[in-house]
């Protein structure tokens, strides 16, 4: 016959003389929670990489030490004018995506290992920008413009991937509805679409025409932002 033995509270307490039960680990929390050292280290690494990429852009300016370059403004412009334009385009791109990344991280309560990995992939293409900028500034061939456009398109696409990942993993401080999340992706994908569309323009028309097409973002980005904001208020 089975017998059930009931222990009094005092006897039950004596069954755990060293307090094993009280030493069980607490449920683990994310090591990348906001306010932790790991979160701050990751954010510092992201910011530092953008800063290094911005600094390295100046190394794309070459040929200013050739004889006669500094004779007059026209000679200087002829020597490095195209490179200067490429420098400021790339500087604006890196600065724009740093601000976007900074704002994105500011809306997170946590970072996940997946999100950190995707961000590192994005940073690889940020660091690649000085290379593609140098090519665009020195070579008029369509391939140079295409490489730069593809470089920026990947960066913009990775921003959208990070937003979706943060939404799916519940890392945002203010969770968004599915419809609002889709709306937020539109402004992030517009630059990718414009830069990708400029690649055939570079080959079918010219590299300068492809670069001019990038200026459409000065109109498209604010316009899309207003439309998305209006649509979001209606949902």
C-alpha positions as CSV (number, residue, x, y, z in Angstrom):
1,X,0.0,0.0,0.0
2,X,1.3,3.5,-0.9
3,X,1.5,5.9,2.0
4,X,1.5,9.6,1.7
5,X,3.6,11.4,4.3
6,X,2.8,15.0,5.1
7,X,5.6,17.2,6.5
8,X,5.1,20.1,8.7
9,X,6.5,23.4,7.6
10,X,9.4,23.2,10.1
11,X,10.3,19.7,8.9
12,X,10.1,20.8,5.3
13,X,12.5,23.7,6.0
14,X,15.0,21.3,7.6
15,X,15.0,19.3,4.3
16,X,16.7,22.3,2.7
17,X,19.4,23.0,5.3
18,X,21.8,24.9,3.0
19,X,19.0,26.9,1.2
20,X,19.4,25.2,-2.2
21,X,16.0,26.3,-3.3
22,X,16.7,29.9,-2.5
23,X,19.9,29.8,-4.5
24,X,18.1,28.8,-7.8
25,X,19.0,31.4,-10.5
26,X,16.5,34.1,-11.3
27,X,15.1,34.1,-14.8
28,X,17.7,35.5,-17.2
29,X,17.1,39.0,-18.7
30,X,18.6,40.3,-21.9
31,X,22.3,41.2,-21.5
32,X,21.7,44.1,-23.9
33,X,19.0,45.8,-21.8
34,X,19.1,49.6,-21.9
35,X,21.2,51.0,-19.1
36,X,23.5,48.0,-19.0
37,X,27.2,48.1,-19.9
38,X,26.6,45.8,-22.8
39,X,24.0,48.1,-24.3
40,X,26.3,51.1,-23.9
41,X,29.2,49.2,-25.4
42,X,27.2,48.2,-28.5
43,X,25.9,51.7,-29.0
44,X,29.4,53.2,-28.6
45,X,30.8,50.7,-31.2
46,X,28.1,51.7,-33.7
47,X,28.7,55.4,-33.2
48,X,32.5,55.0,-33.4
49,X,32.2,53.1,-36.7
50,X,30.1,55.8,-38.3
51,X,32.6,58.4,-37.1
52,X,35.6,56.5,-38.5
53,X,33.8,56.2,-41.9
54,X,33.1,59.9,-42.0
55,X,36.7,60.7,-41.2
56,X,38.0,58.3,-43.8
57,X,36.0,60.0,-46.5
58,X,38.6,62.8,-46.6
59,X,41.1,60.3,-47.9
60,X,39.1,60.1,-51.1
61,X,40.3,63.6,-52.1
62,X,43.4,63.0,-54.3
63,X,45.4,65.0,-56.9
64,X,45.4,68.3,-55.1
65,X,49.2,68.1,-54.8
66,X,49.8,68.1,-58.5
67,X,51.8,71.0,-60.0
68,X,49.5,73.9,-61.0
69,X,46.5,72.6,-59.1
70,X,46.5,75.6,-56.8
71,X,47.2,78.2,-59.5
72,X,43.6,79.3,-59.5
73,X,40.1,78.1,-58.5
74,X,39.4,76.8,-62.0
75,X,42.6,74.6,-61.9
76,X,41.7,73.3,-58.4
77,X,38.2,72.5,-59.4
78,X,39.4,70.7,-62.6
79,X,41.7,68.6,-60.4
80,X,39.4,67.6,-57.6
81,X,36.0,69.0,-58.4
82,X,34.3,65.7,-59.1
83,X,35.9,64.2,-56.0
84,X,34.7,67.0,-53.8
85,X,31.1,66.5,-55.0
86,X,31.4,62.7,-54.3
87,X,32.8,63.5,-50.9
88,X,29.9,65.7,-49.9
89,X,27.4,63.2,-51.3
90,X,28.9,60.4,-49.3
91,X,29.3,62.5,-46.2
92,X,25.6,63.4,-46.3
93,X,24.7,59.7,-46.8
94,X,26.8,58.6,-43.8
95,X,25.5,61.4,-41.6
96,X,21.9,60.7,-42.6
97,X,22.2,57.0,-41.7
98,X,24.0,57.7,-38.5
99,X,21.1,60.0,-37.4
100,X,18.7,57.3,-38.5
101,X,20.5,54.6,-36.6
102,X,20.9,56.9,-33.5
103,X,17.1,57.6,-33.5
104,X,16.3,53.9,-34.0
105,X,18.4,52.7,-31.1
106,X,16.9,55.5,-29.0
107,X,13.5,53.8,-29.4
108,X,14.7,50.4,-28.1
109,X,14.5,49.0,-24.6
110,X,16.8,46.1,-25.5
111,X,19.3,45.0,-28.1
112,X,19.3,41.3,-29.2
113,X,22.2,39.3,-30.5
114,X,20.4,39.1,-33.9
115,X,20.0,42.8,-34.0
116,X,23.6,43.5,-33.2
117,X,24.7,41.0,-35.9
118,X,22.5,42.7,-38.5
119,X,23.9,46.1,-37.4
120,X,27.4,44.9,-37.9
121,X,26.6,43.8,-41.4
122,X,25.2,47.3,-42.1
123,X,28.4,48.8,-40.7
124,X,30.4,46.8,-43.1
125,X,28.7,48.7,-46.0
126,X,29.1,52.0,-44.1
127,X,32.9,51.4,-43.9
128,X,32.9,50.4,-47.6
129,X,31.5,53.9,-48.6
130,X,35.0,55.6,-48.7
131,X,36.0,53.0,-51.3
132,X,32.9,53.4,-53.5
133,X,33.1,57.2,-53.0
134,X,36.7,57.2,-54.2
135,X,35.8,55.2,-57.3
136,X,32.9,57.5,-58.1
137,X,35.0,60.6,-57.6
138,X,37.8,59.4,-59.9
139,X,36.2,57.4,-62.6
140,X,33.4,58.6,-64.9
141,X,32.4,55.1,-66.0
142,X,28.9,53.8,-65.2
143,X,30.3,51.0,-63.0
144,X,31.7,53.5,-60.5
145,X,28.3,55.2,-60.0
146,X,26.6,51.7,-59.9
147,X,28.8,50.5,-57.2
148,X,28.2,53.6,-55.1
149,X,24.4,53.3,-55.7
150,X,24.4,49.6,-54.8
151,X,26.4,50.3,-51.7
152,X,23.9,52.9,-50.4
153,X,20.9,50.8,-51.4
154,X,22.2,47.9,-49.3
155,X,22.6,50.2,-46.3
156,X,19.1,51.5,-46.7
157,X,17.7,48.0,-47.0
158,X,19.5,46.9,-43.9
159,X,17.9,49.7,-41.9
160,X,14.5,48.3,-42.9
161,X,15.6,44.8,-41.9
162,X,16.7,46.0,-38.5
163,X,13.3,47.7,-37.9
164,X,11.4,44.6,-38.8
165,X,13.7,42.5,-36.6
166,X,13.3,44.8,-33.6
167,X,9.5,44.8,-34.1
168,X,9.3,41.0,-34.3
169,X,11.6,40.5,-31.2
170,X,9.7,43.0,-29.1
171,X,12.7,45.2,-28.5
172,X,10.9,48.6,-29.0
173,X,10.0,50.7,-26.0
174,X,6.7,51.6,-27.7
175,X,5.4,48.5,-29.6
176,X,3.8,49.3,-33.0
177,X,0.8,47.7,-34.7
178,X,1.5,45.7,-37.9
179,X,0.0,48.4,-40.1
180,X,2.0,51.2,-38.4
181,X,5.2,49.1,-38.9
182,X,4.5,48.7,-42.6
183,X,4.0,52.4,-42.9
184,X,7.3,53.1,-41.2
185,X,9.1,50.9,-43.6
186,X,8.1,53.0,-46.6
187,X,10.5,56.0,-45.9
188,X,13.3,53.5,-45.2
189,X,12.9,51.8,-48.6
190,X,12.5,54.9,-50.7
191,X,16.3,55.6,-50.8
192,X,17.0,52.0,-51.7
193,X,14.5,52.2,-54.6
194,X,16.0,55.5,-55.9
195,X,19.6,54.3,-55.8
196,X,18.8,51.0,-57.4
197,X,16.8,52.7,-60.1
198,X,19.8,55.0,-60.8
199,X,22.0,52.0,-61.9
200,X,20.3,51.4,-65.2
201,X,20.2,55.2,-65.7
202,X,24.0,55.2,-65.4
203,X,24.4,52.6,-68.1
204,X,21.6,53.8,-70.4
205,X,22.1,57.5,-70.1
206,X,25.2,58.6,-68.2
207,X,26.9,58.6,-64.8
208,X,26.1,62.3,-64.2
209,X,22.4,61.6,-65.0
210,X,22.4,58.9,-62.4
211,X,23.9,61.2,-59.8
212,X,21.3,63.9,-60.6
213,X,18.6,61.3,-60.0
214,X,19.7,61.0,-56.4
215,X,18.7,64.6,-55.8
216,X,15.1,63.4,-56.2
217,X,15.4,62.2,-52.6
218,X,15.5,65.9,-51.4
219,X,11.8,66.0,-52.5
220,X,10.7,62.4,-52.1
221,X,11.9,61.9,-48.5
222,X,10.0,64.9,-47.0
223,X,7.0,64.2,-49.2
224,X,6.8,60.5,-48.2
225,X,7.4,61.4,-44.6
226,X,4.4,63.8,-44.6
227,X,2.2,61.2,-46.3
228,X,3.1,58.5,-43.9
229,X,2.5,60.7,-40.9
230,X,-0.9,61.6,-42.1
231,X,-1.8,58.0,-42.8
232,X,-0.5,57.0,-39.4
233,X,-2.8,59.5,-37.7
234,X,-5.8,58.0,-39.5
235,X,-5.1,54.5,-38.3
